[in-house]
Amino acid sequence: MFGLDSRALRIIWTLAFCYLLYALRGTILLVVLSIIAAYLLLPVVDFIYARITHHRHRGWALAAVYLLIFTLILSVGGVIGYYGFQQAVELAREIPDLTQPSAVDHLHLPRFLARFDVPIREHLRSWIELHGKDMLETLTNLSMRLLTAASSVVLLLIVLVLSYLLLRNGPALLEAFLHALPPTYRPKAREILRDEHDFLKHWARSVVLGAIVTAVLYGIGFSLLRVPYSVLLALMMFPFEFIPLVGPPAAFLIVLIIAAVSGYHGFGWLILFFVLVRIFVDYVLQPYLFSSGEFELPPFIIIVSALAGEALAGVPGVLLSIPISATILIFYRRVYSKTSTRENALETHA
């Protein structure tokens, strides 16, 4: 075809498909957020459907859940979004002052560092002159983008509508997709979709729910400790919860820097609070939420995928990196690994 062999055509089609995915990354993000929302709400819908309507009116169960969601969004979500946006605007306004070397004079170092006060302040002044402005500007732009996306009513409505349609018509859509495939591919596709369903159900209820609970704990603790920009910093730490091992400490380091240049001096209590939260999340909350999962990604793959996703698409890339990596591994396990096993078996019999 067009003077090209089949291998060149496959390469062209693959590149075109990758470009299409990149061009439609915003739409794909909406679909993924809708799927996550559907999996988060599915246990509540099933509970109401089984215990209250006694398996008679699933539509009523869906309506009750979404009425509750809209009530929470208009009440709690509106308050959090308002204070977070106000703090983001205030932080953006104070960036020129916070990035000046004179901001080091407002730092309150702990008592055990008093003998090193002068060299520490000199090093901090040099660091602020070189890197402080870029880091704070990047952080502020990131926070504003997060808050703008979170406060978009249209975006939120699209996610809720799509999640509602998935909960109502999801099984029928999957069956229609399977019947559209050739009969020889249907069993393999059904296995892949079943594994993907199990992973997304587990991931949405463990990782996403755990990140939400952790962000709420940060918001409450930062507010009680009177940390500057408490709501904004708690919202900023939310996407870092998707990066294991290095994500939470990196986010907390940013919190310490912003608190330090803002004149905060209760670092001992702040560090103690962070340690207690990590002990609760890492040794109590996450083991409980992850106890029912069968498919797990290695931490190395999660970290590399999150870094690659951030480089390609920013915060949406971080959120999409884990489902995409899991899909690739599931496809490999169900297709390539079994094909290799079958070929090895044939070679053994031969």
C-alpha positions as CSV (number, residue, x, y, z in Angstrom):
1,M,0.0,0.0,0.0
2,F,1.5,3.4,-1.2
3,G,4.8,1.5,-1.7
4,L,5.2,0.8,2.0
5,D,5.6,-2.6,3.6
6,S,3.5,-3.8,6.5
7,R,6.2,-3.0,9.2
8,A,6.4,0.7,8.1
9,L,2.6,0.9,8.1
10,R,2.4,-0.4,11.6
11,I,5.0,2.1,12.8
12,I,3.0,5.0,11.1
13,W,-0.3,3.8,12.6
14,T,1.3,3.5,16.0
15,L,2.8,7.0,15.9
16,A,-0.6,8.4,14.7
17,F,-2.4,6.6,17.5
18,C,0.1,8.0,20.1
19,Y,-0.3,11.5,18.7
20,L,-4.1,11.1,18.9
21,L,-3.9,10.1,22.5
22,Y,-1.7,13.1,23.3
23,A,-4.0,15.5,21.4
24,L,-7.0,14.1,23.3
25,R,-5.4,14.0,26.7
26,G,-7.9,16.5,28.1
27,T,-10.9,14.4,27.0
28,I,-9.2,11.2,28.2
29,L,-8.6,12.9,31.6
30,L,-12.3,13.6,31.9
31,V,-13.2,10.0,31.0
32,V,-10.7,8.7,33.6
33,L,-12.0,11.1,36.3
34,S,-15.5,9.9,35.5
35,I,-14.5,6.3,35.8
36,I,-12.8,7.0,39.1
37,A,-15.9,8.8,40.4
38,A,-18.1,5.9,39.3
39,Y,-15.9,3.4,41.1
40,L,-15.9,5.6,44.2
41,L,-19.6,5.8,44.2
42,L,-20.4,2.2,43.3
43,P,-20.2,0.8,46.8
44,V,-22.6,3.4,48.1
45,V,-25.0,2.7,45.2
46,D,-24.8,-1.0,45.8
47,F,-25.5,-0.5,49.5
48,I,-28.6,1.6,49.0
49,Y,-29.8,-0.7,46.2
50,A,-29.4,-3.8,48.4
51,R,-30.3,-2.5,51.9
52,I,-32.9,0.2,51.3
53,T,-34.6,-0.6,48.0
54,H,-34.1,-4.4,48.4
55,H,-32.8,-4.9,44.8
56,R,-35.9,-3.3,43.3
57,H,-35.1,0.3,42.2
58,R,-31.5,0.8,41.2
59,G,-32.4,4.2,39.6
60,W,-33.6,5.4,43.0
61,A,-30.3,4.4,44.5
62,L,-28.4,6.3,41.9
63,A,-30.6,9.4,42.4
64,A,-30.1,9.3,46.2
65,V,-26.3,9.0,45.9
66,Y,-26.1,11.9,43.4
67,L,-28.4,14.1,45.4
68,L,-26.1,13.5,48.4
69,I,-23.0,14.3,46.2
70,F,-24.5,17.6,45.0
71,T,-25.4,18.6,48.6
72,L,-21.8,17.9,49.7
73,I,-20.3,19.8,46.8
74,L,-22.5,22.9,47.4
75,S,-21.8,22.9,51.1
76,V,-18.4,21.5,52.0
77,G,-16.8,21.8,48.6
78,G,-17.8,25.4,48.1
79,V,-16.3,26.4,51.4
80,I,-13.0,24.6,50.8
81,G,-12.8,26.0,47.2
82,Y,-13.5,29.5,48.4
83,Y,-10.8,29.5,51.1
84,G,-8.3,27.7,48.9
85,F,-8.7,30.2,46.1
86,Q,-8.4,33.1,48.4
87,Q,-5.2,31.8,49.9
88,A,-3.8,31.1,46.3
89,V,-4.5,34.7,45.4
90,E,-2.8,35.9,48.6
91,L,0.3,33.7,48.0
92,A,0.6,34.9,44.4
93,R,0.4,38.5,45.6
94,E,3.2,38.0,48.2
95,I,5.6,36.2,45.9
96,P,7.7,39.3,45.2
97,D,8.3,39.8,48.9
98,L,8.9,36.2,49.7
99,T,11.5,35.8,47.0
100,Q,13.7,38.6,48.3
101,P,16.8,37.7,50.3
102,S,15.5,39.9,53.1
103,A,12.7,37.3,53.7
104,V,15.3,35.2,55.5
105,D,15.3,37.7,58.3
106,H,11.7,36.6,59.2
107,L,12.7,33.0,59.7
108,H,12.5,31.5,63.2
109,L,15.0,28.7,63.5
110,P,14.7,26.1,66.3
111,R,16.8,26.6,69.4
112,F,19.2,23.7,68.7
113,L,20.2,25.5,65.5
114,A,21.0,28.8,67.2
115,R,24.8,28.3,67.0
116,F,24.5,27.9,63.2
117,D,22.1,30.8,62.7
118,V,24.5,33.0,60.7
119,P,25.8,30.4,58.2
120,I,22.3,29.0,57.7
121,R,20.8,32.4,56.9
122,E,23.7,33.1,54.5
123,H,23.1,29.9,52.6
124,L,19.4,30.5,52.5
125,R,19.9,33.9,51.1
126,S,22.1,32.5,48.4
127,W,19.6,29.8,47.6
128,I,16.7,32.2,47.4
129,E,18.6,34.4,45.0
130,L,19.3,31.5,42.7
131,H,16.2,29.2,43.0
132,G,13.6,30.7,45.3
133,K,11.6,32.8,42.8
134,D,11.4,30.0,40.2
135,M,10.2,27.4,42.7
136,L,7.6,29.6,44.3
137,E,6.3,30.8,40.9
138,T,6.0,27.2,39.8
139,L,4.2,26.2,42.9
140,T,1.8,29.1,42.7
141,N,1.0,28.4,39.0
142,L,0.4,24.7,39.9
143,S,-1.9,25.6,42.7
144,M,-3.9,28.0,40.6
145,R,-4.3,25.4,37.9
146,L,-5.5,22.9,40.4
147,L,-8.0,25.3,42.0
148,T,-9.2,26.5,38.6
149,A,-9.9,22.9,37.5
150,A,-11.5,22.0,40.8
151,S,-13.7,25.1,40.7
152,S,-14.9,24.6,37.2
153,V,-18.6,23.9,37.4
154,V,-18.8,22.7,33.8
155,L,-16.0,20.2,34.3
156,L,-17.5,18.9,37.5
157,L,-20.9,18.5,35.9
158,I,-19.4,16.6,32.9
159,V,-17.6,14.2,35.3
160,L,-20.7,13.6,37.4
161,V,-22.9,13.1,34.3
162,L,-20.4,10.7,32.7
163,S,-20.0,8.7,36.0
164,Y,-23.8,8.5,36.3
165,L,-24.1,7.1,32.8
166,L,-21.3,4.6,33.5
167,L,-23.0,3.4,36.6
168,R,-26.3,3.0,34.8
169,N,-25.1,1.7,31.4
170,G,-21.6,0.4,32.0
171,P,-22.3,-3.4,31.8
172,A,-24.4,-2.9,28.6
173,L,-21.6,-0.8,27.0
174,L,-19.0,-3.5,27.8
175,E,-21.1,-6.2,26.4
176,A,-21.7,-4.2,23.2
177,F,-18.0,-3.6,22.9
178,L,-17.2,-7.3,23.3
179,H,-19.8,-8.4,20.7
180,A,-18.3,-5.9,18.3
181,L,-15.0,-7.8,18.4
182,P,-14.3,-11.0,16.3
183,P,-15.3,-14.1,18.2
184,T,-11.7,-15.4,18.5
185,Y,-10.7,-12.3,20.5
186,R,-13.7,-12.1,22.8
187,P,-12.4,-14.4,25.6
188,K,-9.1,-12.7,25.8
189,A,-10.7,-9.2,25.7
190,R,-13.1,-10.3,28.5
191,E,-10.2,-11.4,30.6
192,I,-8.4,-8.1,30.1
193,L,-11.5,-6.1,30.9
194,R,-12.2,-8.2,34.0
195,D,-8.6,-7.6,35.3
196,E,-8.9,-3.9,34.4
197,H,-12.2,-3.7,36.3
198,D,-10.7,-5.4,39.4
199,F,-7.7,-3.0,39.4
200,L,-9.6,0.2,38.9
201,K,-12.1,-0.8,41.6
202,H,-9.3,-1.5,44.0
203,W,-7.2,1.5,43.0
204,A,-10.1,4.0,43.1
205,R,-11.2,2.8,46.6
206,S,-7.7,2.6,48.1
207,V,-5.3,5.0,46.5
208,V,-7.8,7.8,45.6
209,L,-9.8,7.4,48.8
210,G,-6.5,7.3,50.8
211,A,-5.3,10.5,49.1
212,I,-8.5,12.3,49.9
213,V,-8.5,11.2,53.6
214,T,-4.8,12.3,53.8
215,A,-5.5,15.7,52.3
216,V,-8.3,16.2,54.7
217,L,-6.0,15.3,57.6
218,Y,-3.4,17.8,56.4
219,G,-6.0,20.5,56.0
220,I,-7.3,20.0,59.6
221,G,-3.8,19.8,61.1
222,F,-2.4,22.8,59.2
223,S,-5.4,24.9,60.2
224,L,-5.1,23.9,63.9
225,L,-1.3,24.6,63.8
226,R,-2.0,27.9,62.1
227,V,0.2,27.2,59.1
228,P,0.0,30.0,56.5
229,Y,-2.1,29.0,53.5
230,S,-3.3,25.8,55.2
231,V,-6.1,24.9,52.8
232,L,-4.0,25.7,49.8
233,L,-1.1,23.6,51.0
234,A,-3.4,20.7,51.8
235,L,-4.8,20.8,48.3
236,M,-1.4,21.0,46.8
237,M,-0.2,17.9,48.7
238,F,-3.1,15.8,47.2
239,P,-1.5,14.8,43.9
240,F,1.8,14.0,45.6
241,E,0.0,11.1,47.4
242,F,-0.1,9.2,44.1
243,I,3.7,9.1,44.1
244,P,4.8,6.5,46.7
245,L,7.8,6.9,48.9
246,V,9.1,10.2,47.5
247,G,5.9,12.1,46.9
248,P,4.7,13.0,50.4
249,P,8.2,14.0,51.7
250,A,8.8,16.2,48.6
251,A,5.4,17.9,49.1
252,F,6.1,18.4,52.8
253,L,9.5,20.0,52.0
254,I,7.6,22.5,49.8
255,V,5.3,23.2,52.8
256,L,8.2,23.8,55.1
257,I,9.8,26.2,52.6
258,I,6.6,28.2,52.2
259,A,5.9,28.2,55.9
260,A,9.5,29.3,56.6
261,V,9.6,32.3,54.2
262,S,6.1,33.3,55.5
263,G,7.4,33.7,59.1
264,Y,6.0,30.5,60.6
265,H,8.0,29.3,63.6
266,G,6.2,26.1,64.9
267,F,8.3,23.7,62.9
268,G,8.7,21.2,65.6
269,W,4.9,20.6,65.9
270,L,4.6,20.7,62.2
271,I,7.2,18.0,61.7
272,L,5.7,15.9,64.5
273,F,2.2,16.2,62.9
274,F,3.6,15.1,59.5
275,V,5.3,12.1,61.1
276,L,2.1,11.1,62.9
277,V,0.0,11.4,59.7
278,R,2.5,9.3,57.7
279,I,2.5,6.6,60.5
280,F,-1.3,6.5,60.4
281,V,-1.6,6.5,56.6
282,D,1.3,4.1,55.8
283,Y,0.7,1.6,58.6
284,V,-3.0,1.8,59.4
285,L,-5.0,3.3,56.5
286,Q,-3.2,2.0,53.5
287,P,-2.9,-1.6,54.7
288,Y,-6.6,-1.6,55.5
289,L,-7.6,-0.2,52.1
290,F,-5.1,-2.3,50.2
291,S,-5.9,-5.6,52.0
292,S,-8.4,-6.7,49.3
293,G,-6.3,-6.0,46.2
294,E,-5.0,-8.7,44.0
295,F,-3.1,-6.7,41.3
296,E,-0.4,-4.4,42.6
297,L,2.1,-2.3,40.7
298,P,5.8,-2.3,41.8
299,P,6.8,1.0,43.5
300,F,9.6,1.5,40.9
301,I,7.1,1.4,38.0
302,I,4.7,3.8,39.9
303,I,7.4,6.4,40.5
304,V,8.8,6.3,37.0
305,S,5.3,6.4,35.5
306,A,4.4,9.4,37.7
307,L,7.5,11.3,36.8
308,A,7.0,10.6,33.1
309,G,3.3,11.6,33.3
310,E,4.2,14.9,35.0
311,A,6.8,15.6,32.3
312,L,4.3,15.0,29.5
313,A,1.0,16.4,30.9
314,G,1.6,17.9,34.3
315,V,-0.8,17.0,37.2
316,P,-3.2,15.2,34.8
317,G,-0.3,13.1,33.7
318,V,0.4,12.1,37.3
319,L,-3.2,11.1,37.8
320,L,-3.3,9.1,34.6
321,S,0.1,7.4,35.0
322,I,-1.0,4.7,37.3
323,P,-4.1,3.5,35.4
324,I,-2.1,3.6,32.1
325,S,0.8,1.6,33.5
326,A,-1.6,-0.9,35.0
327,T,-3.4,-1.3,31.7
328,I,-0.1,-2.0,29.9
329,L,1.0,-4.6,32.5
330,I,-2.5,-6.3,32.4
331,F,-2.4,-6.4,28.6
332,Y,1.2,-7.8,28.7
333,R,0.3,-10.4,31.3
334,R,-2.9,-11.6,29.5
335,V,-1.6,-11.5,25.9
336,Y,2.2,-11.6,25.6
337,S,3.1,-13.7,28.6
338,K,0.5,-16.4,27.8
339,T,1.6,-16.4,24.2
340,S,5.2,-17.0,25.3
341,T,4.1,-19.8,27.6
342,R,2.2,-21.5,24.8
343,E,5.2,-21.2,22.4
344,N,7.5,-22.7,25.1
345,A,5.1,-25.5,25.6
346,L,5.0,-26.3,21.8
347,E,8.8,-26.2,21.7
348,T,9.0,-28.7,24.6
349,H,6.6,-31.1,23.0
350,A,8.5,-30.8,19.7
